[in-house]
Amino acid sequence: MQAFIVERYGKKSALKQADMPTPELRDDEVLVEVHAAGVNLIDSKIRGGEFKLILPYRTPFVLGHDVAGVVARIGPRVRQFKVGDEVYSRPDDLRIGTFAEFVAVKESSLALKPKNLTMEEAASVPLVGLTVWQALVEKAKLKKGQKVFIQAGSGGVGTFAIQLAKQLGATVATTTSTSNVAWVQDLGADVVIDYKKEDFEKILSGYDVVLNSQDGKTLAKSLNVLRPGGKLITISGPADPAFAEEIKAPWFVKQVISLLSMGARRMAKRLGVDFSFLFMQANGSQLKQITSLIESGAIRPVVDKVFAFAATNDALAYVESGRAKGKVVIKVR
């Protein structure tokens, strides 16, 4: 099969198009014929080697974390899916590889594609949808009437998070650039801060939850907008000791993670707020719940650009530029 692979780690190393063996199917896996693949910042970070300590991929390997496609084959223990089903997924860590013609996905990480979405739209959902679900529903337990600050409202995570938070009954504040203010308001944001003109730290206060997706400087400022007892969940780091325990990291990795997050944890403790790191997990049953919201019209995926499979490197470069308004997708088939 044709695939885009990481031959060697490096921030400026282009992915190479290569002929790779079709993935071997384990008993509990489904072989998906890839029709479309979402592109995410984590693809760039993994290619650059930023996650080597916790996700030790051996080169060469196929990149890609989001898939929509058709079931081509099933393992002997698979019961929920059959050949021909239209499905979507965020494959498990260490089993990624959606920038390819086929990918093997665990049955428990797969869901039927929303009927009202194209393959390209469906491929834009799994990673951001699950990230937002696990942050706002699982970790934050966001409730009706609470206030949530979602950074970068026009990005892939932001566009989904605004819509889910509104479904949960929260008041939503976000940041964006001047040209996108009306657009994120249309998604449901109640308070929109133009980061080119205003400082959110001077405007927001008493928030229950912050979803942090930006750098360390923004994280520090975000802790200040929380009420005492509020929660900041970061998806961009630094990782915390609880995450190190969760992944059963070696001792030296635990020490590194603890040191990297020490400043943020100390500041949170001083302010009387909760700080935690989320590294999302593949989850088919949560995807089914997201499917219901999409099919009901409560959430609509936002796709900025669709690139041809041959232009996979261009798609990754566009995501890295930070200019994407919503998600970037590769049309594979």
C-alpha positions in Angstrom: 0.0 0.0 0.0 1.0 3.6 -0.5 1.7 5.6 2.7 3.5 8.6 4.1 6.2 7.6 6.5 8.6 9.2 9.0 12.0 7.9 7.9 13.9 9.8 10.6 12.9 12.1 13.3 13.4 15.8 12.7 11.3 19.0 12.7 12.2 19.8 9.1 12.2 16.2 7.8 9.6 15.8 5.1 7.4 12.7 5.2 8.3 10.2 2.4 5.7 8.6 0.2 6.6 4.9 0.1 5.2 1.4 -0.6 4.5 -0.2 2.8 3.1 -3.6 3.8 -0.7 -3.6 4.6 -0.9 -3.7 8.4 -1.2 -7.2 9.9 -4.6 -7.6 11.6 -4.8 -8.7 15.2 -7.8 -10.7 16.4 -9.6 -7.7 17.9 -8.9 -5.3 15.0 -10.6 -4.0 11.9 -8.8 -3.2 8.7 -10.0 0.1 7.4 -9.7 1.2 3.8 -8.8 4.9 4.4 -10.9 7.4 2.5 -9.8 10.5 4.4 -7.4 11.3 7.2 -7.4 14.3 9.5 -4.1 16.2 10.1 -3.2 17.3 13.6 -0.4 19.2 15.4 0.5 16.0 17.2 1.6 14.6 13.8 4.2 17.4 13.5 5.3 16.9 17.1 5.8 13.2 16.7 7.7 13.6 13.5 9.9 16.2 15.3 10.6 13.7 18.1 8.9 15.6 20.8 7.1 12.5 22.2 9.9 10.0 21.9 10.1 9.5 25.7 6.5 8.5 26.0 5.7 7.2 22.4 8.9 5.5 21.2 7.9 4.8 17.5 10.6 3.0 15.6 11.4 4.5 12.2 10.2 4.0 9.6 6.6 4.3 10.6 3.4 5.6 9.0 2.1 8.9 10.5 -1.6 10.0 11.0 -4.1 10.0 13.9 -7.6 10.4 12.3 -9.4 8.2 9.9 -12.7 7.8 8.1 -13.2 4.9 5.7 -14.7 1.6 5.0 -14.2 -1.8 6.7 -12.2 -4.0 4.4 -11.6 -7.0 6.7 -12.3 -7.9 10.4 -10.4 -10.0 12.9 -12.0 -13.2 14.3 -13.0 -11.6 17.6 -14.7 -8.6 16.1 -18.4 -8.5 16.6 -19.7 -4.9 16.2 -18.6 -4.2 12.6 -18.8 -6.0 9.2 -17.1 -5.6 5.9 -18.5 -2.5 4.0 -19.4 -0.5 7.2 -18.5 3.2 7.0 -16.5 4.0 10.1 -14.2 6.6 11.8 -11.7 6.5 14.5 -8.7 7.9 16.3 -6.4 4.8 16.3 -4.6 3.9 19.5 -1.1 5.2 20.3 1.6 2.9 18.9 -1.0 1.7 16.3 -1.4 5.0 14.4 -0.8 5.3 10.6 -3.8 6.9 8.8 -1.7 8.6 6.1 -2.0 5.4 4.2 -4.4 3.4 2.0 -5.2 1.0 4.9 -4.9 1.2 8.7 -5.7 -1.5 11.4 -7.9 -0.2 14.3 -9.0 -1.9 17.5 -12.7 -2.6 17.5 -13.0 -0.8 20.8 -11.6 2.4 19.3 -13.9 2.4 16.2 -17.4 3.9 15.6 -19.8 4.0 12.7 -19.4 7.3 10.7 -22.1 9.9 11.3 -24.6 9.5 8.5 -24.8 13.2 7.8 -21.1 13.7 7.2 -18.8 13.2 4.2 -15.7 11.1 4.7 -13.6 14.3 4.8 -15.8 15.9 7.4 -15.9 12.6 9.5 -12.1 12.4 9.4 -11.8 15.8 11.0 -13.6 14.8 14.1 -12.1 11.9 16.2 -8.9 13.4 17.7 -10.3 16.8 18.5 -13.7 15.4 19.4 -12.3 12.9 21.9 -9.8 15.5 23.3 -12.6 17.9 24.0 -15.0 15.2 25.4 -12.3 13.9 27.7 -11.3 17.4 28.9 -14.8 19.0 29.4 -17.0 16.0 30.2 -14.7 13.5 31.9 -12.0 15.7 33.6 -13.8 19.0 34.1 -17.3 17.6 34.6 -18.5 20.9 33.1 -22.0 21.7 34.2 -24.9 23.9 33.1 -24.3 27.5 34.3 -20.6 27.2 34.7 -18.1 29.4 32.8 -15.4 28.0 30.6 -12.5 29.7 28.9 -11.5 27.9 25.6 -8.3 29.3 24.0 -7.9 29.6 20.3 -11.5 29.4 19.4 -11.0 29.2 15.6 -8.6 26.2 15.7 -9.5 22.6 15.4 -9.9 21.9 19.1 -11.5 25.4 19.8 -14.3 25.1 17.2 -15.3 21.7 18.6 -14.9 22.7 22.2 -17.1 25.9 21.9 -19.9 23.8 20.5 -19.7 21.0 23.0 -19.5 23.5 25.9 -22.6 25.2 24.7 -24.4 21.9 24.5 -23.4 21.3 28.2 -25.0 24.6 29.1 -21.9 26.6 29.9 -21.0 30.2 29.2 -18.1 30.2 26.8 -15.2 32.7 26.5 -12.6 32.4 23.8 -9.7 34.2 22.0 -9.3 34.6 18.3 -8.0 37.1 15.7 -9.9 40.1 14.5 -11.1 38.5 11.3 -12.6 35.5 13.1 -14.5 37.3 15.9 -18.0 37.1 14.3 -17.3 33.5 13.1 -16.6 32.1 16.6 -19.6 34.0 17.9 -21.7 32.1 15.3 -20.3 28.8 16.7 -21.7 29.8 20.1 -19.0 31.8 22.0 -20.5 34.3 24.5 -17.4 36.3 25.2 -14.9 36.7 22.3 -11.5 38.4 23.0 -9.5 39.7 20.0 -6.0 38.7 21.2 -4.4 41.2 18.8 -6.1 44.1 20.7 -6.9 42.8 24.2 -5.4 40.8 27.0 -7.8 38.0 28.2 -6.2 38.1 31.7 -7.4 41.6 32.2 -11.0 40.8 31.0 -11.8 37.4 32.4 -12.2 36.4 36.0 -14.1 33.9 38.2 -14.0 31.1 35.6 -14.7 27.5 36.5 -12.7 25.8 33.8 -9.9 26.6 31.4 -9.0 24.5 28.4 -5.4 25.4 27.7 -4.0 24.6 24.3 -1.3 27.2 24.0 2.2 27.9 25.4 3.5 28.2 29.0 3.1 31.9 29.1 -0.6 31.7 28.2 -1.0 28.8 30.7 0.3 31.0 33.6 -2.0 33.8 32.7 -4.9 31.4 32.4 -4.5 30.2 36.0 -5.2 33.7 37.1 -8.7 33.8 35.4 -10.0 30.9 37.5 -12.0 31.1 40.6 -10.6 29.4 43.7 -11.3 25.7 43.2 -11.5 26.1 39.4 -9.8 23.7 37.0 -7.2 24.2 34.3 -6.8 21.3 31.9 -3.9 21.6 29.5 -3.7 19.6 26.3 -0.4 21.2 25.2 1.7 20.4 28.2 3.5 20.3 30.5 2.6 16.8 31.5 2.0 16.2 35.2 3.0 13.3 37.5 -0.5 11.8 37.4 0.0 11.3 33.6 3.5 9.7 34.2 1.8 7.2 36.6 -1.0 6.6 34.1 1.4 5.6 31.3 3.6 3.6 33.7 6.6 5.7 32.7 10.1 4.7 33.7 11.6 6.4 36.8 13.8 8.8 34.9 10.8 9.9 32.6 8.7 10.5 35.8 11.5 12.7 37.1 11.7 14.7 33.9 7.9 15.1 33.7 7.7 16.2 37.4 10.4 18.9 36.8 8.8 20.2 33.6 5.4 20.8 35.3 6.7 21.9 38.7 6.3 25.7 38.0 2.7 25.3 36.8 1.7 23.0 39.7 3.2 25.4 42.3 1.4 28.4 40.8 -1.9 26.4 40.8 -1.5 25.4 44.4 -0.7 29.0 45.4 -3.9 30.2 43.7 -6.0 27.3 45.1 -6.9 25.9 41.7 -6.5 22.5 40.0 -3.9 21.9 37.3 -4.0 18.7 35.2 -2.7 17.4 31.9 -4.7 15.5 29.3 -3.3 13.2 26.7 -6.4 11.9 25.0 -7.1 8.2 24.6 -8.7 6.4 21.7 -12.3 5.5 22.6 -15.0 4.1 20.4 -17.9 4.4 22.9 -17.2 8.1 23.4 -17.1 8.5 19.6 -20.6 7.0 19.4 -21.8 9.7 21.8 -20.2 12.3 19.7 -21.8 10.8 16.6 -25.2 11.3 18.2 -24.5 15.0 18.8 -23.4 15.4 15.2 -26.3 13.5 13.7 -28.7 15.6 15.8 -27.2 18.8 14.4 -25.9 19.9 17.8 -22.3 20.0 16.6 -21.0 20.6 13.1 -17.4 19.8 12.2 -15.4 22.7 10.7 -13.1 21.8 7.9 -10.8 24.5 6.5 -9.0 22.7 3.7 -8.9 19.3 2.0 -5.6 18.3 0.4 -4.9 15.5 -2.1 -3.1 12.5 -0.7 0.0 13.4 -2.7 0.1 16.7 -1.0 0.3 15.3 2.6 3.4 17.3 3.3 1.7 20.5 2.3 -1.2 19.7 4.6 1.1 19.2 7.5 2.9 22.4 6.7 -0.4 24.3 6.7 -1.3 22.9 10.1 2.1 23.9 11.4 1.6 27.5 10.1 -1.2 28.0 12.7 -3.5 29.6 10.1 -6.0 26.8 9.9 -9.6 27.8 10.6 -11.0 24.5 11.9 -9.5 21.2 10.7 -7.2 20.2 7.8 -8.0 16.9 6.0 -6.3 14.6 3.4 -8.5 12.9 0.8 -6.9 9.5 0.4 -9.4 7.8 -1.8 
